[in-house]
Amino acid sequence: MDQSSVTLERMRSFVRVVERGSLSAVAREQGVGQSTVSRHVAELEAALGATLLNRTTRRVTLTDEGQRFHAEARTILRLVDEATDGVRNAGGGLTGTVRVSCTAALGVRHVCRALFAVQDRYPGISVDLSLTDERIDLVREAMDVAIRLGPLAESSLQRKAVGRSRRILVASRRYLAEHGRPEKPDDLVRHPAIRMSNVAGSDTLCLYGPDGATSRIPVDGRLLVDHGLAAREALAQGRGIAAAHIWLVDDLLAAGAIEQVLPDYAPEPVPLSILVVPGRIRIRRVRLVVDALAAALTELPGIAGP
């Protein structure tokens, strides 16, 4: 084996190809041609004297040797990142990039400002913020941190519980003037609802009343959206009634553009969590961003303790 040819660059390309499952995806990610990524993997295989990947026109899979080497390579790269981070930051300054994924509406309305504050305090930190309502694979997409709303499936990711996001029923003042104000949960059947297509069960409102009783109300409406900011705009424009996170509409409530309806009834709060890729929390810049985000999110309107 030619150990001098087992370079970090080649190891990184190999590990990312395994995580992305595609040479072309890694090439786009690294800003190089696919032939460069392919060459890195081939040179690594030649240096090791073993085939690491089975390549077909449709997918890339690990050989038995590749599985063993991938596990060790990930550990080595993590240790290199941690060592590099420690040396770079020994003088007190922080440098490097932190990649954050967040649901779009929360990111636009609140998370951006929290990240701006981190960068103002630590000018050496770069942030790559990805706003999507899809639950992406953090390892596959090379993310460090994700902010997630809703219940979480079991995974190897490290989870930091931030709290629970309260939701309330709201409608615009104009809508209520034109269509009347519901007085009890069953009245909602006669009102158009603004629903989220990417939220399971959005055709039924499950409301908890002051006596602890639960009301399950079927709702319908002509507008179905897959983005929280679109739901917010629809509310402001009087398109119907919706169950909204308080942090999404707090300014509209304060301005009187929308009003709470059926204040004695509310949907169940939604868990709010921060997820971190294993090992990344030991990187100081990542840990700092996680702590800053956790502190900022707990201060948002409508966020109750874990």
C-alpha positions as CSV (number, residue, x, y, z in Angstrom):
1,M,0.0,0.0,0.0
2,D,1.3,3.5,-0.9
3,Q,0.3,5.3,2.3
4,S,1.5,8.7,0.9
5,S,-1.3,8.5,-1.7
6,V,-4.0,8.0,0.9
7,T,-4.7,11.8,1.2
8,L,-7.4,13.6,3.1
9,E,-8.7,15.1,-0.2
10,R,-9.2,11.6,-1.6
11,M,-10.7,10.3,1.6
12,R,-13.2,13.2,1.7
13,S,-14.3,12.6,-1.8
14,F,-14.8,8.9,-1.1
15,V,-16.8,9.6,2.1
16,R,-19.0,12.1,0.4
17,V,-19.7,9.8,-2.5
18,V,-20.8,7.1,-0.1
19,E,-23.0,9.7,1.8
20,R,-24.5,11.2,-1.4
21,G,-24.7,8.0,-3.4
22,S,-23.6,9.8,-6.5
23,L,-20.3,11.0,-8.1
24,S,-22.1,13.8,-9.9
25,A,-23.8,15.1,-6.7
26,V,-20.4,15.3,-5.0
27,A,-18.9,17.0,-8.0
28,R,-21.6,19.7,-7.9
29,E,-21.1,20.1,-4.1
30,Q,-17.4,20.5,-4.4
31,G,-17.5,22.7,-7.6
32,V,-15.4,20.4,-9.6
33,G,-15.9,18.0,-12.6
34,Q,-17.2,14.5,-12.0
35,S,-14.0,13.2,-13.5
36,T,-12.1,14.8,-10.6
37,V,-14.2,13.0,-8.0
38,S,-13.9,9.8,-9.9
39,R,-10.2,10.2,-10.1
40,H,-9.9,10.8,-6.3
41,V,-11.8,7.6,-5.6
42,A,-9.8,5.6,-8.2
43,E,-6.5,6.9,-6.8
44,L,-7.5,6.0,-3.3
45,E,-8.5,2.5,-4.4
46,A,-5.1,2.1,-6.2
47,A,-3.2,3.3,-3.1
48,L,-5.1,0.8,-0.9
49,G,-5.0,-2.0,-3.3
50,A,-8.7,-2.7,-2.9
51,T,-12.0,-1.9,-4.6
52,L,-14.1,0.3,-2.3
53,L,-17.1,1.0,-4.5
54,N,-19.3,-0.9,-6.9
55,R,-20.3,1.5,-9.6
56,T,-23.3,1.1,-11.9
57,T,-25.1,3.5,-14.2
58,R,-27.8,4.0,-11.5
59,R,-26.0,3.9,-8.2
60,V,-22.9,3.5,-6.2
61,T,-22.6,0.9,-3.4
62,L,-19.9,-0.1,-0.9
63,T,-17.9,-3.3,-1.2
64,D,-17.0,-5.2,2.0
65,E,-13.6,-3.5,2.0
66,G,-15.3,-0.2,1.3
67,Q,-17.6,-0.6,4.3
68,R,-14.7,-1.1,6.7
69,F,-12.6,1.7,5.2
70,H,-15.6,4.1,5.2
71,A,-16.2,3.7,8.9
72,E,-12.5,4.4,9.7
73,A,-12.2,7.2,7.2
74,R,-15.2,9.1,8.7
75,T,-13.5,8.8,12.2
76,I,-10.2,10.1,10.8
77,L,-11.8,13.1,9.0
78,R,-13.8,14.0,12.1
79,L,-10.6,13.9,14.3
80,V,-8.8,16.0,11.6
81,D,-11.6,18.6,11.7
82,E,-11.6,18.8,15.5
83,A,-7.8,19.1,15.6
84,T,-7.8,21.8,12.9
85,D,-10.6,23.6,14.7
86,G,-8.7,23.6,18.0
87,V,-5.5,25.0,16.4
88,R,-7.3,27.7,14.4
89,N,-9.3,28.9,17.4
90,A,-6.4,28.7,20.0
91,G,-6.0,32.4,19.8
92,G,-9.6,33.1,20.7
93,G,-11.0,33.8,17.3
94,L,-13.4,31.5,15.6
95,T,-13.3,30.6,11.9
96,G,-15.0,28.2,9.5
97,T,-18.4,27.4,8.1
98,V,-21.5,26.0,9.9
99,R,-24.2,24.6,7.7
100,V,-27.7,24.9,9.1
101,S,-31.0,23.5,7.8
102,C,-34.3,25.1,9.0
103,T,-38.0,25.1,8.1
104,A,-38.5,28.0,5.8
105,A,-41.0,30.2,7.6
106,L,-39.1,29.9,11.0
107,G,-35.8,30.6,9.2
108,V,-37.0,33.7,7.4
109,R,-38.9,35.2,10.3
110,H,-36.5,34.5,13.2
111,V,-33.5,32.2,12.7
112,C,-31.8,34.5,10.2
113,R,-31.6,37.3,12.9
114,A,-30.1,34.9,15.4
115,L,-27.4,33.8,12.9
116,F,-26.7,37.4,12.0
117,A,-26.0,38.1,15.7
118,V,-23.6,35.2,15.8
119,Q,-21.7,36.5,12.8
120,D,-21.6,40.1,14.2
121,R,-19.9,38.7,17.3
122,Y,-17.7,36.2,15.5
123,P,-16.8,37.7,12.0
124,G,-14.7,34.6,11.2
125,I,-17.8,32.3,11.2
126,S,-19.5,31.7,7.8
127,V,-23.0,30.3,7.8
128,D,-24.6,28.3,5.0
129,L,-28.4,28.4,5.7
130,S,-30.7,26.0,3.8
131,L,-34.4,26.8,4.1
132,T,-36.6,23.9,3.3
133,D,-39.7,22.2,4.8
134,E,-38.5,18.8,3.7
135,R,-36.8,16.6,6.3
136,I,-33.5,16.2,4.5
137,D,-30.8,13.7,5.5
138,L,-28.3,15.9,7.3
139,V,-25.3,13.6,6.7
140,R,-26.2,13.1,3.1
141,E,-26.5,16.9,2.5
142,A,-23.4,17.7,4.6
143,M,-25.3,19.7,7.1
144,D,-24.1,20.3,10.7
145,V,-27.3,21.4,12.4
146,A,-31.0,21.3,11.7
147,I,-34.0,23.0,13.4
148,R,-37.0,20.8,13.3
149,L,-40.7,21.3,14.2
150,G,-42.7,18.2,15.0
151,P,-42.1,14.7,16.4
152,L,-38.8,13.1,15.5
153,A,-38.1,9.5,14.4
154,E,-35.3,7.6,16.2
155,S,-31.9,8.4,14.6
156,S,-28.2,8.6,15.4
157,L,-28.4,12.4,15.4
158,Q,-27.9,14.3,18.7
159,R,-31.1,16.1,19.8
160,K,-31.5,19.2,21.9
161,A,-35.1,19.8,22.9
162,V,-35.8,23.5,22.8
163,G,-39.5,23.5,23.8
164,R,-43.0,23.3,22.4
165,S,-44.4,25.7,19.9
166,R,-48.0,26.8,20.8
167,R,-50.5,27.3,18.0
168,I,-53.7,29.3,18.1
169,L,-56.7,29.7,15.7
170,V,-56.6,33.0,13.9
171,A,-58.4,34.9,11.1
172,S,-58.2,38.4,9.7
173,R,-60.4,41.1,11.0
174,R,-61.8,41.6,7.5
175,Y,-62.6,37.9,7.2
176,L,-64.5,37.8,10.5
177,A,-66.4,40.9,9.6
178,E,-67.6,39.3,6.4
179,H,-68.2,35.7,7.5
180,G,-68.9,36.0,11.2
181,R,-66.9,34.7,14.2
182,P,-67.2,31.1,15.3
183,E,-68.5,30.7,18.8
184,K,-67.8,27.0,19.3
185,P,-65.6,24.4,17.7
186,D,-68.4,22.9,15.6
187,D,-68.9,26.3,13.9
188,L,-65.5,25.8,12.2
189,V,-67.1,23.3,9.8
190,R,-68.8,26.2,8.0
191,H,-65.6,28.2,7.6
192,P,-62.9,27.8,4.9
193,A,-59.6,26.6,6.4
194,I,-56.1,27.4,5.2
195,R,-54.4,24.1,5.3
196,M,-50.9,22.8,4.9
197,S,-50.4,20.1,2.3
198,N,-47.2,18.9,4.0
199,V,-48.7,18.4,7.4
200,A,-50.4,15.0,7.9
201,G,-54.0,15.3,9.0
202,S,-54.5,18.9,8.2
203,D,-58.1,18.2,7.1
204,T,-59.0,17.7,10.8
205,L,-58.5,20.2,13.6
206,C,-57.9,18.5,17.0
207,L,-58.7,21.2,19.6
208,Y,-58.2,20.9,23.4
209,G,-60.8,22.8,25.4
210,P,-60.7,24.4,28.8
211,D,-62.3,21.3,30.5
212,G,-59.6,19.0,28.9
213,A,-62.1,17.7,26.4
214,T,-60.9,17.1,22.8
215,S,-62.9,18.2,19.8
216,R,-62.1,16.8,16.3
217,I,-63.4,19.1,13.6
218,P,-63.3,18.2,9.9
219,V,-62.2,21.3,8.0
220,D,-62.0,22.1,4.3
221,G,-61.1,25.0,2.1
222,R,-60.1,26.0,-1.4
223,L,-56.5,26.8,-0.4
224,L,-53.9,24.2,0.3
225,V,-50.3,25.4,0.7
226,D,-46.9,23.8,1.4
227,H,-45.2,26.8,2.9
228,G,-45.8,28.6,6.2
229,L,-45.2,32.1,4.7
230,A,-47.9,31.4,2.1
231,A,-50.3,30.5,4.9
232,R,-49.4,33.7,6.8
233,E,-50.1,35.8,3.7
234,A,-53.4,34.0,3.1
235,L,-54.4,34.8,6.7
236,A,-53.5,38.4,6.3
237,Q,-55.6,38.6,3.1
238,G,-58.7,37.1,4.7
239,R,-58.7,33.7,2.9
240,G,-60.0,31.8,5.9
241,I,-59.2,30.5,9.4
242,A,-56.0,28.6,10.3
243,A,-54.2,27.1,13.2
244,A,-50.9,29.1,13.2
245,H,-47.7,29.0,15.3
246,I,-47.6,32.2,17.4
247,W,-44.1,33.0,16.2
248,L,-45.4,33.0,12.6
249,V,-48.1,35.6,13.2
250,D,-47.2,37.5,16.4
251,D,-46.6,40.8,14.5
252,L,-49.9,40.5,12.6
253,L,-51.7,39.9,15.9
254,A,-50.0,42.9,17.5
255,A,-50.9,45.1,14.5
256,G,-54.5,44.0,14.7
257,A,-54.4,42.6,11.1
258,I,-55.5,39.2,12.4
259,E,-57.3,38.1,15.6
260,Q,-57.5,35.0,17.7
261,V,-60.7,33.0,17.5
262,L,-62.0,30.5,20.0
263,P,-59.4,31.5,22.5
264,D,-60.4,28.8,24.9
265,Y,-59.5,26.1,22.4
266,A,-56.1,25.3,20.9
267,P,-54.3,22.6,18.9
268,E,-51.6,20.5,20.7
269,P,-48.2,22.3,20.8
270,V,-45.6,21.1,18.4
271,P,-42.1,19.9,19.6
272,L,-39.2,22.2,18.6
273,S,-35.8,20.6,18.4
274,I,-32.2,21.2,17.3
275,L,-30.5,18.2,15.7
276,V,-26.7,18.0,15.3
277,V,-24.7,15.5,13.2
278,P,-22.8,13.2,15.5
279,G,-19.3,14.4,16.3
280,R,-20.0,18.0,15.0
281,I,-21.0,19.3,18.4
282,R,-17.3,18.9,19.4
283,I,-16.4,21.6,16.8
284,R,-16.4,24.8,18.8
285,R,-18.0,27.0,16.1
286,V,-20.8,24.4,15.7
287,R,-21.4,24.2,19.4
288,L,-21.5,28.0,19.6
289,V,-24.1,28.3,16.9
290,V,-26.2,25.5,18.5
291,D,-26.1,27.3,21.8
292,A,-27.0,30.7,20.2
293,L,-29.9,29.2,18.3
294,A,-31.2,27.4,21.4
295,A,-31.1,30.6,23.4
296,A,-32.8,32.6,20.6
297,L,-35.5,30.0,19.9
298,T,-36.6,29.7,23.6
299,E,-37.3,33.5,23.5
300,L,-39.7,33.3,20.5
301,P,-43.4,34.1,21.0
302,G,-45.3,31.0,21.9
303,I,-42.4,28.7,22.8
304,A,-43.0,26.9,26.0
305,G,-40.4,24.9,28.0
306,P,-39.4,21.4,26.9
